[in-house]
Amino acid sequence: MPGTTIAGALHERIRKEIKRRVAEHQYEMGDRLPSASELAKEFGVSLITIARALCDLQSAGVVDAVPGRGTFVRESRRFVFDIEDFLFSNFKDESRYTLERSVTAASVTRGKIAIPILREFDTPNETMRCVRSMIAVDGMPTIHDVLYVPLCFGDKIVDELEGKSVGEVLRGQGVQFDEVKLLVGACPASDEAKVTFGISDGFPTLRRAYQLMTDNPSLSFFGVSESPFDRLAFGVSNKTDRGISSR
């Protein structure tokens, strides 16, 4: 329909204009955008058209909507860490400087493993301790982590969590990991990740499911971590004995 085409063209034009202003630093990171009514007046369009443009920008990771406060330019910063360093002990940004990291335990509950992606591993059908934590790098929430720990570790692990990753705590208790299984992929944000990062429905995240195995076949740890796709990347380094031949 002609009306639909015109409305679509309008909201796309507004989206591109706001994105241009962000790229050219007319709107700086963390700045609050003009209100929807102010933008509607500036562009001479309806509030519905402005809402569509802002929704697209939020889905693209350009802005964040904070209920009761407004729409803000999303901070654009990406961190990189070695995919083998899955216990989060060495974060670096793209300029390779070591950054300050903090770990906060959000909740600790008991239950059986209920995250579907973990069924890719050999998960036990028993009650485990479920530890949910948020890892921030340089003050920015970066990783939402859910880890299942055998009950035999008791409540002591909970007392030691503040400021440390679960992996660091377990290693401090003498746990040695012999093997790691990883399953990495992109997926829409889970409900918990949406709350942690303030992102919208359908916003893509980088998800990593993992199993940490010890020398005891009956002692394994399972977990899933999520990060906004524009906030974290994995680096891989691999040595090979095979020479490179030229043709």
Backbone bond lengths (Angstrom), bond angles and torsions (degrees), N, CA, C in turn:
res aa  C-N    CA-C-N  psi(-1)  N-CA   C-N-CA  omega(-1)  CA-C   N-CA-C  phi
1 M - - - 1.459 - - 1.525 110.28 -
2 P 1.348 118.68 142.92 1.452 121.31 -178.21 1.524 113.02 -57.06
3 G 1.355 116.46 -42.29 1.455 119.27 -178.91 1.512 112.38 -61.12
4 T 1.337 116.46 -39.54 1.457 121.30 178.91 1.519 110.82 -64.75
5 T 1.335 116.79 -41.32 1.458 121.72 -179.93 1.522 110.96 -62.64
6 I 1.340 116.21 -44.10 1.459 120.40 -179.64 1.524 110.71 -63.99
7 A 1.342 116.42 -46.00 1.464 120.38 179.40 1.518 110.87 -61.54
8 G 1.348 115.84 -41.48 1.452 119.63 178.94 1.511 111.78 -62.36
9 A 1.337 116.23 -43.63 1.459 120.44 179.70 1.525 110.93 -63.38
10 L 1.323 117.20 -38.02 1.458 121.12 -179.84 1.523 111.63 -64.40
11 H 1.324 116.92 -48.99 1.464 117.90 -176.49 1.522 111.28 -69.09
12 E 1.331 117.62 -30.64 1.460 120.40 175.73 1.525 110.88 -68.53
13 R 1.324 116.67 -39.15 1.463 120.50 178.91 1.526 110.61 -64.40
14 I 1.322 116.36 -41.89 1.464 120.44 179.54 1.522 110.71 -67.30
15 R 1.332 116.17 -40.97 1.467 120.18 177.77 1.524 110.66 -59.14
16 K 1.322 117.47 -45.79 1.466 121.45 -179.70 1.522 111.57 -64.76
17 E 1.333 116.40 -37.81 1.462 119.91 -179.52 1.525 111.32 -67.24
18 I 1.329 117.23 -43.49 1.467 119.92 178.35 1.525 110.28 -65.93
19 K 1.323 116.62 -39.95 1.464 120.23 177.99 1.522 110.53 -62.75
20 R 1.345 117.20 -37.83 1.471 121.07 177.61 1.524 110.28 -63.92
21 R 1.317 116.90 -42.65 1.460 120.59 -179.92 1.522 111.44 -63.03
22 V 1.329 116.33 -37.28 1.467 120.03 176.76 1.525 110.11 -66.96
23 A 1.336 117.14 -45.68 1.465 121.42 -178.74 1.523 111.80 -62.55
24 E 1.322 116.73 -34.50 1.466 121.27 -178.66 1.526 112.25 -94.62
25 H 1.336 116.41 11.33 1.471 123.73 173.97 1.522 113.78 63.99
26 Q 1.327 116.59 23.53 1.460 118.27 168.91 1.525 108.99 -69.97
27 Y 1.325 115.06 -33.80 1.456 122.10 168.45 1.523 106.27 -112.37
28 E 1.324 117.58 115.27 1.458 121.88 -178.73 1.528 110.55 -84.66
29 M 1.339 115.56 162.99 1.457 120.20 176.86 1.527 110.18 -57.12
30 G 1.310 116.30 131.56 1.451 121.40 -179.76 1.510 114.29 88.52
31 D 1.336 117.35 -10.69 1.468 119.98 178.85 1.526 110.97 -68.18
32 R 1.308 114.85 146.21 1.463 120.28 173.51 1.520 108.45 -86.44
33 L 1.329 116.30 128.68 1.457 120.70 177.06 1.527 110.19 -71.43
34 P 1.330 117.61 157.09 1.466 119.05 171.77 1.525 109.35 -55.09
35 S 1.313 115.95 154.43 1.462 119.95 -179.23 1.520 110.38 -64.33
36 A 1.327 115.66 163.78 1.465 120.16 -179.99 1.523 111.04 -58.96
37 S 1.332 116.67 -39.28 1.470 119.06 -179.98 1.523 111.24 -67.77
38 E 1.337 116.64 -36.46 1.468 120.03 177.69 1.523 110.87 -66.83
39 L 1.329 116.85 -41.42 1.465 120.15 178.23 1.524 110.83 -67.02
40 A 1.321 116.46 -39.64 1.467 119.91 178.96 1.526 110.64 -61.48
41 K 1.328 116.09 -40.25 1.466 120.24 178.73 1.523 110.84 -67.91
42 E 1.351 116.21 -42.02 1.468 120.19 -179.34 1.521 111.90 -62.26
43 F 1.335 116.42 -44.70 1.464 120.35 -175.89 1.526 113.00 -90.89
44 G 1.316 116.82 -8.05 1.453 119.91 179.23 1.514 113.72 67.64
45 V 1.341 116.27 40.04 1.467 121.07 -179.02 1.523 109.20 -129.85
46 S 1.324 115.86 177.06 1.463 120.83 -179.65 1.527 111.24 -80.49
47 L 1.329 115.65 163.32 1.465 121.16 175.76 1.522 111.12 -63.07
48 I 1.320 117.13 -32.42 1.470 120.96 179.09 1.525 110.20 -63.49
49 T 1.325 116.70 -42.01 1.467 120.40 179.36 1.525 110.62 -64.49
50 I 1.339 117.06 -42.01 1.465 120.89 177.26 1.524 110.35 -62.66
51 A 1.330 116.68 -42.54 1.467 120.78 -179.76 1.524 111.15 -60.97
52 R 1.332 117.16 -39.72 1.469 120.70 178.45 1.524 110.82 -64.53
53 A 1.328 116.57 -42.28 1.462 120.20 179.91 1.524 111.06 -64.50
54 L 1.331 116.96 -44.01 1.464 120.78 -179.96 1.522 111.54 -67.14
55 C 1.328 116.86 -35.58 1.466 120.63 177.78 1.523 110.37 -63.52
56 D 1.335 116.69 -42.42 1.467 120.75 177.41 1.524 110.76 -62.58
57 L 1.327 116.74 -42.12 1.463 120.92 -179.66 1.523 111.19 -66.18
58 Q 1.323 116.49 -35.26 1.460 120.05 177.84 1.524 110.48 -68.61
59 S 1.321 117.15 -41.99 1.467 120.96 178.61 1.521 111.30 -64.39
60 A 1.332 116.63 -30.41 1.465 121.20 -179.84 1.521 112.49 -83.99
61 G 1.338 117.37 -3.22 1.455 120.19 178.28 1.512 114.27 81.34
62 V 1.335 117.88 17.49 1.464 121.25 -179.54 1.524 111.05 -86.06
63 V 1.328 116.71 -37.58 1.465 121.06 -178.86 1.525 110.09 -132.29
64 D 1.317 114.90 162.26 1.461 122.79 173.22 1.520 108.55 -121.98
65 A 1.322 116.82 138.80 1.463 121.54 175.92 1.519 108.68 -101.05
66 V 1.319 116.84 123.80 1.460 122.19 179.14 1.524 108.09 -110.91
67 P 1.330 118.31 112.51 1.469 120.96 -177.95 1.524 112.17 -53.31
68 G 1.313 115.56 129.89 1.457 120.91 178.30 1.513 114.89 82.69
69 R 1.339 117.26 -8.38 1.466 119.90 -177.87 1.519 112.84 -120.18
70 G 1.327 117.40 -34.08 1.453 119.57 179.09 1.511 112.97 127.83
71 T 1.321 116.36 -162.30 1.465 123.40 -179.04 1.520 109.07 -111.84
72 F 1.334 115.99 131.37 1.459 121.51 -174.83 1.525 110.50 -123.75
73 V 1.331 115.24 150.29 1.459 120.06 175.53 1.523 108.18 -68.82
74 R 1.301 115.85 125.41 1.463 121.67 -177.09 1.522 110.51 -69.78
75 E 1.331 116.05 136.44 1.460 119.99 176.91 1.518 109.06 -68.18
76 S 1.309 115.90 126.17 1.461 121.01 -176.15 1.521 109.58 -104.03
77 R 1.317 115.50 98.21 1.462 120.77 179.26 1.515 108.62 -150.92
78 R 1.311 116.26 132.40 1.459 119.71 -177.24 1.519 109.82 -120.35
79 F 1.332 115.50 137.93 1.453 121.91 178.31 1.529 109.32 -107.79
80 V 1.322 115.07 150.31 1.462 121.05 -178.60 1.523 108.58 -127.54
81 F 1.330 117.44 132.42 1.457 119.28 171.31 1.516 109.87 -139.47
82 D 1.321 114.64 157.58 1.454 121.03 -178.25 1.521 109.10 -65.79
83 I 1.312 116.64 131.26 1.463 120.54 -176.47 1.525 111.84 -63.43
84 E 1.332 117.63 -24.40 1.459 120.04 178.57 1.526 111.68 -77.89
85 D 1.316 116.35 -18.89 1.459 119.74 -179.55 1.520 109.52 -90.27
86 F 1.329 115.93 58.74 1.457 121.06 -171.38 1.519 112.84 -75.80
87 L 1.312 118.30 -4.85 1.462 119.78 177.86 1.523 111.30 -90.64
88 F 1.324 117.00 11.01 1.467 123.22 169.91 1.514 113.27 60.23
89 S 1.311 117.40 44.89 1.457 118.55 -178.76 1.516 112.74 -105.49
90 N 1.332 119.09 0.45 1.457 119.73 -177.35 1.520 110.63 -152.29
91 F 1.315 116.65 82.72 1.462 120.61 178.73 1.514 110.19 -88.69
92 K 1.322 114.90 143.67 1.458 120.40 174.56 1.511 108.37 -138.64
93 D 1.327 115.43 150.99 1.447 117.31 174.04 1.519 108.18 -94.39
94 E 1.332 117.30 -174.08 1.452 120.06 -174.07 1.518 112.48 -67.86
95 S 1.341 118.32 -18.45 1.455 120.68 177.20 1.521 111.32 -90.87
96 R 1.345 116.30 2.99 1.464 123.93 173.74 1.528 114.14 70.77
97 Y 1.311 117.79 25.31 1.448 120.47 173.37 1.522 109.25 -93.92
98 T 1.329 115.89 138.57 1.456 119.53 177.72 1.524 109.40 -68.26
99 L 1.311 116.35 137.64 1.455 121.58 -173.86 1.519 111.50 -116.74
100 E 1.315 114.95 157.92 1.458 120.12 177.33 1.519 109.86 -73.77
101 R 1.315 115.88 135.11 1.456 120.86 -178.29 1.522 109.95 -127.24
102 S 1.317 116.41 141.88 1.461 120.88 176.29 1.520 109.09 -133.45
103 V 1.327 115.49 146.67 1.461 121.90 -179.80 1.523 108.40 -124.48
104 T 1.315 116.19 128.23 1.461 121.04 179.77 1.523 109.61 -124.75
105 A 1.326 116.26 123.88 1.465 120.27 177.19 1.522 108.76 -75.79
106 A 1.330 116.28 121.13 1.463 120.77 -179.11 1.521 111.46 -85.01
107 S 1.335 116.78 -40.64 1.465 119.95 179.58 1.515 109.55 -162.92
108 V 1.325 115.14 154.20 1.464 121.89 175.89 1.521 107.25 -133.54
109 T 1.325 116.51 120.40 1.461 121.57 -178.37 1.525 109.34 -133.21
110 R 1.322 115.10 178.64 1.461 120.79 174.44 1.519 109.55 -120.22
111 G 1.324 116.11 145.53 1.456 119.69 178.01 1.513 110.84 168.59
112 K 1.323 115.58 170.55 1.455 120.38 176.13 1.530 109.43 -81.38
113 I 1.311 116.03 157.65 1.460 120.79 179.64 1.522 109.09 -62.14
114 A 1.346 115.71 123.39 1.464 120.00 -173.30 1.524 113.13 -124.09
115 I 1.324 117.72 6.00 1.464 120.70 -179.14 1.528 108.47 -90.69
116 P 1.328 118.65 118.03 1.474 121.66 -172.43 1.525 114.74 -54.52
117 I 1.332 118.39 -39.34 1.464 120.23 -175.29 1.523 111.69 -62.79
118 L 1.336 117.34 -26.17 1.464 120.39 -179.24 1.521 112.48 -72.69
119 R 1.329 117.18 -11.22 1.460 119.51 176.36 1.522 111.80 -68.95
120 E 1.329 116.17 -12.29 1.464 119.73 174.80 1.523 111.10 -66.95
121 F 1.333 116.45 -19.01 1.457 121.46 178.43 1.530 109.77 -101.47
122 D 1.310 115.75 173.72 1.466 121.41 179.32 1.528 108.53 -85.82
123 T 1.326 116.44 75.77 1.462 120.77 -175.40 1.527 111.38 -84.26
124 P 1.328 117.37 143.70 1.470 120.65 179.35 1.523 111.10 -79.86
125 N 1.306 116.15 154.45 1.466 121.57 176.95 1.522 108.82 -98.73
126 E 1.312 115.40 64.95 1.456 120.29 -178.00 1.524 109.46 -145.25
127 T 1.317 115.36 161.10 1.462 120.57 179.36 1.525 110.29 -71.05
128 M 1.326 115.50 135.37 1.460 121.10 178.78 1.527 108.68 -131.93
129 R 1.308 115.38 168.78 1.456 120.35 175.06 1.526 108.18 -87.69
130 C 1.328 117.24 125.34 1.465 122.18 -177.34 1.531 109.00 -105.11
131 V 1.320 116.02 116.74 1.461 122.14 -177.14 1.526 109.37 -110.12
132 R 1.313 116.75 117.99 1.465 121.86 176.21 1.522 108.36 -104.05
133 S 1.312 116.29 130.07 1.458 119.56 -178.58 1.518 110.81 -142.06
134 M 1.319 115.02 159.79 1.454 121.53 177.02 1.518 108.36 -120.80
135 I 1.318 115.75 129.52 1.455 121.39 179.98 1.519 108.52 -109.12
136 A 1.330 115.61 124.30 1.462 121.32 178.49 1.522 109.29 -110.16
137 V 1.316 116.14 142.92 1.457 122.15 176.30 1.521 107.57 -119.34
138 D 1.338 115.70 123.17 1.467 120.66 -175.44 1.524 111.94 52.42
139 G 1.329 115.83 37.19 1.452 120.77 177.81 1.509 115.40 82.54
140 M 1.333 118.36 -2.84 1.464 121.23 -179.20 1.522 110.29 -100.59
141 P 1.339 119.09 123.14 1.473 120.30 175.30 1.522 110.03 -56.42
142 T 1.328 116.66 122.26 1.466 120.75 -171.62 1.518 113.15 -122.48
143 I 1.324 117.80 -36.98 1.465 120.87 -176.26 1.525 110.07 -134.50
144 H 1.319 115.82 129.93 1.471 121.96 168.86 1.521 106.19 -103.37
145 D 1.325 116.94 120.78 1.463 121.05 -172.71 1.521 110.84 -122.66
146 V 1.323 115.48 136.00 1.468 122.53 174.47 1.520 106.98 -123.04
147 L 1.331 117.17 119.67 1.456 120.54 -176.48 1.519 110.55 -128.42
148 Y 1.329 115.83 136.29 1.464 122.34 178.13 1.527 109.01 -102.08
149 V 1.331 115.24 123.22 1.460 122.69 -176.06 1.526 108.92 -118.16
150 P 1.344 119.11 136.75 1.466 120.80 176.99 1.528 111.61 -56.41
151 L 1.318 116.37 144.00 1.460 121.34 -177.13 1.522 112.87 -63.69
152 C 1.315 117.67 -20.26 1.464 120.48 -176.73 1.530 112.69 -62.97
153 F 1.334 117.21 -14.60 1.458 119.35 179.62 1.522 112.46 -83.30
154 G 1.322 117.36 -8.25 1.457 120.99 173.57 1.516 113.82 63.66
155 D 1.348 114.79 -166.67 1.462 120.68 -176.20 1.523 112.79 -83.31
156 K 1.307 117.83 -7.57 1.458 120.08 -177.66 1.516 111.83 -59.85
157 I 1.318 116.11 -36.08 1.458 120.00 -179.05 1.529 111.12 -62.29
158 V 1.329 116.27 -33.39 1.462 120.46 179.73 1.524 110.50 -67.24
159 D 1.336 117.38 -41.22 1.461 121.86 -178.68 1.522 111.98 -63.98
160 E 1.322 117.53 -28.06 1.460 121.36 -175.66 1.527 113.39 -95.67
161 L 1.325 116.98 -1.25 1.461 119.75 -172.85 1.519 114.36 -69.42
162 E 1.320 118.09 -36.81 1.457 120.04 -171.28 1.528 110.96 -57.53
163 G 1.307 115.74 119.05 1.459 121.41 178.42 1.509 114.85 87.65
164 K 1.339 117.92 -3.08 1.460 120.65 179.70 1.521 109.90 -130.44
165 S 1.316 115.78 155.85 1.457 119.05 171.81 1.524 108.62 -79.41
166 V 1.326 115.64 159.51 1.462 119.79 177.74 1.522 110.00 -59.65
167 G 1.321 116.41 -39.02 1.459 120.31 179.51 1.511 112.33 -59.53
168 E 1.326 116.77 -42.56 1.462 120.55 179.18 1.525 110.96 -64.22
169 V 1.328 116.56 -40.83 1.464 120.62 179.12 1.521 110.64 -63.30
170 L 1.327 116.75 -45.04 1.465 120.43 -178.71 1.519 111.29 -65.05
171 R 1.310 116.54 -40.78 1.462 118.64 177.52 1.521 110.62 -64.02
172 G 1.344 116.59 -34.22 1.456 120.22 177.00 1.518 112.57 -66.42
173 Q 1.329 116.68 -22.67 1.464 121.55 177.39 1.524 111.71 -92.90
174 G 1.325 116.84 10.14 1.458 120.87 175.22 1.508 115.71 89.75
175 V 1.332 118.13 9.40 1.463 120.59 178.99 1.526 109.24 -77.78
176 Q 1.314 116.50 128.45 1.460 122.24 177.72 1.522 109.17 -113.08
177 F 1.322 116.21 126.17 1.457 120.79 179.39 1.522 110.08 -91.96
178 D 1.348 115.56 122.10 1.458 120.93 -178.54 1.523 112.81 -89.91
179 E 1.311 116.70 -29.84 1.463 119.94 -175.18 1.524 109.71 -150.66
180 V 1.315 114.62 149.18 1.459 121.02 179.39 1.518 109.11 -129.30
181 K 1.316 116.15 133.64 1.459 120.92 172.17 1.524 107.83 -113.86
182 L 1.326 116.20 131.96 1.459 121.54 -177.94 1.516 110.65 -126.54
183 L 1.304 116.27 143.16 1.457 122.44 173.18 1.524 106.28 -133.73
184 V 1.341 116.23 108.96 1.461 121.80 -172.54 1.520 109.86 -114.01
185 G 1.325 116.41 135.99 1.458 119.70 178.49 1.515 111.51 -169.11
186 A 1.323 115.60 171.00 1.464 121.73 176.92 1.521 109.41 -94.53
187 C 1.328 115.98 145.03 1.464 120.42 178.51 1.522 109.06 -159.32
188 P 1.335 117.68 159.81 1.465 119.58 174.80 1.527 110.05 -62.56
189 A 1.306 116.74 148.67 1.461 121.16 -178.12 1.525 111.51 -61.03
190 S 1.324 115.76 138.30 1.462 120.64 173.91 1.528 108.93 -72.11
191 D 1.327 116.42 166.90 1.466 120.17 178.91 1.528 110.84 -59.25
192 E 1.325 116.97 -40.11 1.462 120.28 -179.50 1.525 111.07 -66.84
193 A 1.335 117.04 -41.08 1.465 120.40 179.33 1.523 111.12 -65.90
194 K 1.325 116.93 -36.67 1.469 120.15 178.84 1.526 110.67 -61.16
195 V 1.324 116.29 -39.88 1.462 120.17 178.96 1.527 110.40 -70.63
196 T 1.329 117.33 -44.50 1.461 121.85 -177.40 1.518 112.13 -60.84
197 F 1.330 116.20 -43.90 1.465 120.51 -173.68 1.526 113.74 -102.20
198 G 1.327 117.76 -4.44 1.455 120.20 -179.28 1.510 112.95 64.56
199 I 1.342 116.72 39.76 1.462 120.84 -178.15 1.525 110.06 -108.17
200 S 1.318 115.01 163.42 1.462 120.53 -171.73 1.524 112.12 -89.54
201 D 1.323 116.16 170.90 1.462 122.48 175.21 1.523 109.67 -57.46
202 G 1.323 116.03 135.44 1.451 120.28 176.62 1.510 114.70 83.47
203 F 1.335 118.20 -5.21 1.468 119.83 179.42 1.530 108.42 -65.34
204 P 1.335 118.27 130.20 1.467 120.09 -175.31 1.525 113.15 -75.52
205 T 1.304 115.30 141.84 1.458 121.00 174.87 1.523 109.92 -125.34
206 L 1.314 114.78 158.07 1.456 121.90 172.40 1.520 106.32 -93.82
207 R 1.324 116.15 114.65 1.464 121.00 -174.97 1.521 110.27 -109.69
208 R 1.312 115.26 136.98 1.459 121.17 178.59 1.523 109.27 -129.63
209 A 1.321 115.98 111.69 1.463 121.20 173.29 1.525 107.56 -93.28
210 Y 1.312 116.63 141.83 1.464 118.00 -176.26 1.526 112.01 -146.91
211 Q 1.325 114.05 154.54 1.459 122.60 172.42 1.518 107.19 -128.37
212 L 1.322 116.72 126.14 1.457 122.59 177.61 1.519 107.77 -105.32
213 M 1.325 116.25 119.69 1.464 120.75 -176.15 1.522 111.01 -110.56
214 T 1.329 115.91 144.27 1.454 122.16 178.48 1.527 109.42 -110.17
215 D 1.340 116.07 -177.06 1.465 119.31 178.24 1.523 111.59 -73.54
216 N 1.335 116.68 -7.74 1.462 122.02 174.94 1.528 107.94 -96.37
217 P 1.336 119.01 111.43 1.471 121.30 -176.01 1.525 114.18 -56.08
218 S 1.330 117.15 -24.81 1.467 120.03 -177.57 1.528 112.51 -92.18
219 L 1.333 117.15 2.68 1.462 120.77 -176.23 1.528 109.98 -119.03
220 S 1.325 116.30 100.77 1.462 122.14 178.48 1.519 109.66 -134.63
221 F 1.316 115.32 158.93 1.458 122.77 178.84 1.527 107.82 -124.51
222 F 1.320 116.11 139.46 1.465 120.68 -175.74 1.528 109.25 -127.24
223 G 1.323 115.99 143.16 1.455 117.56 -179.58 1.514 113.59 -160.40
224 V 1.328 114.21 167.70 1.463 122.59 176.29 1.521 107.91 -138.23
225 S 1.319 116.47 131.18 1.459 120.42 174.86 1.520 109.30 -120.76
226 E 1.324 116.04 147.34 1.463 121.90 179.12 1.523 109.78 -131.79
227 S 1.331 115.11 142.83 1.459 121.62 174.77 1.519 108.85 -140.93
228 P 1.340 118.83 145.21 1.458 119.61 173.27 1.524 110.00 -55.25
229 F 1.321 117.17 140.45 1.462 121.09 -172.26 1.520 112.68 -59.25
230 D 1.342 117.62 -26.45 1.460 120.55 -176.88 1.521 112.56 -95.85
231 R 1.327 117.59 9.87 1.459 120.11 -174.97 1.522 113.40 -116.21
232 L 1.330 117.73 -16.74 1.460 119.87 -176.33 1.515 110.36 -146.04
233 A 1.327 115.54 141.18 1.464 121.54 174.68 1.519 108.22 -137.52
234 F 1.328 116.29 155.80 1.452 121.72 179.20 1.522 109.98 -104.67
235 G 1.326 115.75 139.78 1.450 121.06 171.91 1.518 108.96 -108.14
236 V 1.309 117.08 148.12 1.465 122.19 -179.68 1.517 108.76 -130.38
237 S 1.317 116.63 130.18 1.461 121.37 173.04 1.515 107.52 -125.49
238 N 1.314 116.44 131.79 1.457 120.70 -174.24 1.519 109.79 -141.32
239 K 1.317 116.08 124.82 1.453 120.68 177.57 1.519 109.58 -91.37
240 T 1.303 116.18 143.81 1.456 120.60 178.37 1.514 109.79 -135.21
241 D 1.320 114.93 146.00 1.467 120.07 178.93 1.512 111.88 -88.65
242 R 1.328 115.60 -10.20 1.452 118.76 -177.28 1.522 110.81 -78.20
243 G 1.289 116.10 130.80 1.452 120.19 179.10 1.512 111.00 -76.24
244 I 1.314 115.52 161.92 1.452 121.54 177.95 1.519 108.19 -102.07
245 S 1.298 115.79 119.50 1.464 119.91 -178.40 1.512 109.99 -101.44
246 S 1.308 116.60 146.59 1.464 121.42 178.15 1.510 109.23 -97.65
247 R 1.313 115.31 153.46 1.453 120.28 179.45 1.515 110.06 -107.79
